[in-house]
Amino acid sequence: MIDMSWKIFSQTGNIEAYLLLKELETVYDKDSGAQMDKEITEIDSHL
């Protein structure tokens, strides 16, 4: 979805596609950070 938003923005210059891209990046970063914290906690509990 992020790649598609970037492609639309880069081809059209549509600001709404750019804003969608930034929103998706923010959500993705938060999700990946939460997942990483969960994995670290699981690893620590096994040590």
N, CA, C and O atoms as CSV, one atom per row, in Angstrom:
chain,resi,resn,atom,element,x,y,z
A,1,MET,N,N,0.827,-1.191,0.000
A,1,MET,CA,C,0.000,0.000,0.000
A,1,MET,C,C,0.870,1.254,0.000
A,1,MET,O,O,0.560,2.237,-0.673
A,2,ILE,N,N,1.970,1.207,0.768
A,2,ILE,CA,C,2.872,2.360,0.797
A,2,ILE,C,C,3.480,2.590,-0.579
A,2,ILE,O,O,3.568,3.727,-1.043
A,3,ASP,N,N,3.898,1.508,-1.232
A,3,ASP,CA,C,4.492,1.639,-2.561
A,3,ASP,C,C,3.500,2.207,-3.574
A,3,ASP,O,O,3.855,3.025,-4.424
A,4,MET,N,N,2.250,1.756,-3.465
A,4,MET,CA,C,1.227,2.240,-4.385
A,4,MET,C,C,0.978,3.740,-4.176
A,4,MET,O,O,0.836,4.491,-5.141
A,5,SER,N,N,0.927,4.166,-2.914
A,5,SER,CA,C,0.717,5.595,-2.631
A,5,SER,C,C,1.865,6.425,-3.184
A,5,SER,O,O,1.649,7.496,-3.750
A,6,TRP,N,N,3.092,5.926,-3.017
A,6,TRP,CA,C,4.256,6.658,-3.532
A,6,TRP,C,C,4.201,6.736,-5.055
A,6,TRP,O,O,4.484,7.783,-5.637
A,7,LYS,N,N,3.839,5.630,-5.697
A,7,LYS,CA,C,3.780,5.611,-7.150
A,7,LYS,C,C,2.745,6.611,-7.666
A,7,LYS,O,O,3.004,7.340,-8.623
A,8,ILE,N,N,1.583,6.641,-7.033
A,8,ILE,CA,C,0.538,7.595,-7.441
A,8,ILE,C,C,1.037,9.020,-7.249
A,8,ILE,O,O,0.871,9.863,-8.131
A,9,PHE,N,N,1.653,9.294,-6.085
A,9,PHE,CA,C,2.152,10.646,-5.828
A,9,PHE,C,C,3.244,11.038,-6.822
A,9,PHE,O,O,3.228,12.140,-7.370
A,10,SER,N,N,4.183,10.136,-7.046
A,10,SER,CA,C,5.308,10.483,-7.917
A,10,SER,C,C,4.872,10.701,-9.363
A,10,SER,O,O,5.490,11.479,-10.088
A,11,GLN,N,N,3.815,10.020,-9.779
A,11,GLN,CA,C,3.346,10.180,-11.154
A,11,GLN,C,C,2.385,11.345,-11.337
A,11,GLN,O,O,2.314,11.934,-12.416
A,12,THR,N,N,1.639,11.680,-10.275
A,12,THR,CA,C,0.607,12.710,-10.421
A,12,THR,C,C,0.887,13.989,-9.654
A,12,THR,O,O,0.373,15.052,-10.003
A,13,GLY,N,N,1.716,13.891,-8.590
A,13,GLY,CA,C,1.932,15.050,-7.737
A,13,GLY,C,C,0.746,15.325,-6.825
A,13,GLY,O,O,0.658,16.397,-6.227
A,14,ASN,N,N,-0.162,14.370,-6.714
A,14,ASN,CA,C,-1.371,14.519,-5.914
A,14,ASN,C,C,-1.009,14.579,-4.429
A,14,ASN,O,O,-0.449,13.628,-3.885
A,15,ILE,N,N,-1.326,15.688,-3.784
A,15,ILE,CA,C,-0.974,15.889,-2.384
A,15,ILE,C,C,-1.710,14.909,-1.474
A,15,ILE,O,O,-1.176,14.513,-0.438
A,16,GLU,N,N,-2.919,14.516,-1.841
A,16,GLU,CA,C,-3.662,13.557,-1.026
A,16,GLU,C,C,-2.972,12.190,-1.015
A,16,GLU,O,O,-2.987,11.498,0.003
A,17,ALA,N,N,-2.378,11.804,-2.123
A,17,ALA,CA,C,-1.624,10.550,-2.173
A,17,ALA,C,C,-0.393,10.654,-1.272
A,17,ALA,O,O,-0.027,9.687,-0.605
A,18,TYR,N,N,0.242,11.822,-1.251
A,18,TYR,CA,C,1.405,12.030,-0.392
A,18,TYR,C,C,1.008,11.971,1.083
A,18,TYR,O,O,1.694,11.343,1.890
A,19,LEU,N,N,-0.088,12.620,1.427
A,19,LEU,CA,C,-0.551,12.599,2.816
A,19,LEU,C,C,-0.928,11.182,3.251
A,19,LEU,O,O,-0.657,10.787,4.385
A,20,LEU,N,N,-1.550,10.425,2.356
A,20,LEU,CA,C,-1.862,9.030,2.649
A,20,LEU,C,C,-0.582,8.237,2.874
A,20,LEU,O,O,-0.505,7.427,3.798
A,21,LEU,N,N,0.410,8.464,2.045
A,21,LEU,CA,C,1.705,7.804,2.182
A,21,LEU,C,C,2.309,8.076,3.558
A,21,LEU,O,O,2.770,7.150,4.224
A,22,LYS,N,N,2.311,9.317,3.981
A,22,LYS,CA,C,2.881,9.682,5.277
A,22,LYS,C,C,2.092,9.064,6.426
A,22,LYS,O,O,2.679,8.625,7.415
A,23,GLU,N,N,0.776,9.025,6.303
A,23,GLU,CA,C,-0.046,8.416,7.342
A,23,GLU,C,C,0.232,6.913,7.434
A,23,GLU,O,O,0.342,6.364,8.531
A,24,LEU,N,N,0.343,6.261,6.294
A,24,LEU,CA,C,0.641,4.827,6.283
A,24,LEU,C,C,2.018,4.546,6.877
A,24,LEU,O,O,2.187,3.575,7.613
A,25,GLU,N,N,3.004,5.388,6.562
A,25,GLU,CA,C,4.340,5.210,7.132
A,25,GLU,C,C,4.302,5.338,8.649
A,25,GLU,O,O,4.955,4.569,9.354
A,26,THR,N,N,3.550,6.294,9.151
A,26,THR,CA,C,3.437,6.494,10.595
A,26,THR,C,C,2.810,5.273,11.263
A,26,THR,O,O,3.303,4.797,12.285
A,27,VAL,N,N,1.734,4.775,10.691
A,27,VAL,CA,C,1.062,3.594,11.242
A,27,VAL,C,C,1.991,2.395,11.185
A,27,VAL,O,O,2.071,1.630,12.146
A,28,TYR,N,N,2.692,2.220,10.078
A,28,TYR,CA,C,3.607,1.092,9.920
A,28,TYR,C,C,4.734,1.166,10.937
A,28,TYR,O,O,5.096,0.152,11.535
A,29,ASP,N,N,5.293,2.353,11.140
A,29,ASP,CA,C,6.381,2.520,12.106
A,29,ASP,C,C,5.919,2.194,13.520
A,29,ASP,O,O,6.648,1.551,14.276
A,30,LYS,N,N,4.732,2.624,13.881
A,30,LYS,CA,C,4.197,2.336,15.216
A,30,LYS,C,C,3.967,0.845,15.390
A,30,LYS,O,O,4.297,0.280,16.433
A,31,ASP,N,N,3.397,0.200,14.365
A,31,ASP,CA,C,3.132,-1.238,14.433
A,31,ASP,C,C,4.414,-2.042,14.521
A,31,ASP,O,O,4.498,-2.989,15.302
A,32,SER,N,N,5.406,-1.682,13.738
A,32,SER,CA,C,6.660,-2.441,13.748
A,32,SER,C,C,7.407,-2.218,15.062
A,32,SER,O,O,8.066,-3.133,15.558
A,33,GLY,N,N,7.314,-1.030,15.625
A,33,GLY,CA,C,7.947,-0.758,16.911
A,33,GLY,C,C,7.297,-1.543,18.024
A,33,GLY,O,O,7.992,-2.072,18.892
A,34,ALA,N,N,5.984,-1.634,18.022
A,34,ALA,CA,C,5.265,-2.402,19.038
A,34,ALA,C,C,5.577,-3.880,18.899
A,34,ALA,O,O,5.735,-4.580,19.899
A,35,GLN,N,N,5.667,-4.355,17.674
A,35,GLN,CA,C,5.990,-5.762,17.442
A,35,GLN,C,C,7.409,-6.061,17.917
A,35,GLN,O,O,7.653,-7.113,18.508
A,36,MET,N,N,8.336,-5.156,17.667
A,36,MET,CA,C,9.712,-5.365,18.095
A,36,MET,C,C,9.802,-5.403,19.620
A,36,MET,O,O,10.516,-6.238,20.176
A,37,ASP,N,N,9.087,-4.511,20.298
A,37,ASP,CA,C,9.070,-4.507,21.764
A,37,ASP,C,C,8.543,-5.831,22.301
A,37,ASP,O,O,9.071,-6.371,23.273
A,38,LYS,N,N,7.501,-6.348,21.663
A,38,LYS,CA,C,6.909,-7.621,22.085
A,38,LYS,C,C,7.921,-8.753,21.921
A,38,LYS,O,O,8.058,-9.595,22.809
A,39,GLU,N,N,8.628,-8.778,20.793
A,39,GLU,CA,C,9.606,-9.833,20.538
A,39,GLU,C,C,10.768,-9.754,21.526
A,39,GLU,O,O,11.245,-10.785,22.000
A,40,ILE,N,N,11.220,-8.562,21.836
A,40,ILE,CA,C,12.320,-8.398,22.801
A,40,ILE,C,C,11.889,-8.892,24.175
A,40,ILE,O,O,12.654,-9.565,24.866
A,41,THR,N,N,10.676,-8.561,24.566
A,41,THR,CA,C,10.145,-9.013,25.856
A,41,THR,C,C,10.079,-10.532,25.897
A,41,THR,O,O,10.418,-11.136,26.915
A,42,GLU,N,N,9.653,-11.152,24.816
A,42,GLU,CA,C,9.580,-12.614,24.774
A,42,GLU,C,C,10.969,-13.239,24.869
A,42,GLU,O,O,11.149,-14.245,25.556
A,43,ILE,N,N,11.932,-12.665,24.199
A,43,ILE,CA,C,13.301,-13.185,24.232
A,43,ILE,C,C,13.861,-13.046,25.639
A,43,ILE,O,O,14.476,-13.977,26.160
A,44,ASP,N,N,13.649,-11.883,26.258
A,44,ASP,CA,C,14.149,-11.656,27.617
A,44,ASP,C,C,13.539,-12.642,28.603
A,44,ASP,O,O,14.221,-13.091,29.524
A,45,SER,N,N,12.287,-12.980,28.430
A,45,SER,CA,C,11.629,-13.899,29.366
A,45,SER,C,C,12.165,-15.316,29.241
A,45,SER,O,O,12.038,-16.112,30.171
A,46,HIS,N,N,12.767,-15.639,28.092
A,46,HIS,CA,C,13.329,-16.970,27.902
A,46,HIS,C,C,14.774,-17.077,28.407
A,46,HIS,O,O,15.307,-18.179,28.542
A,47,LEU,N,N,15.392,-15.952,28.680
A,47,LEU,CA,C,16.784,-15.961,29.117
A,47,LEU,C,C,16.876,-16.199,30.565
A,47,LEU,O,O,17.977,-16.240,31.115
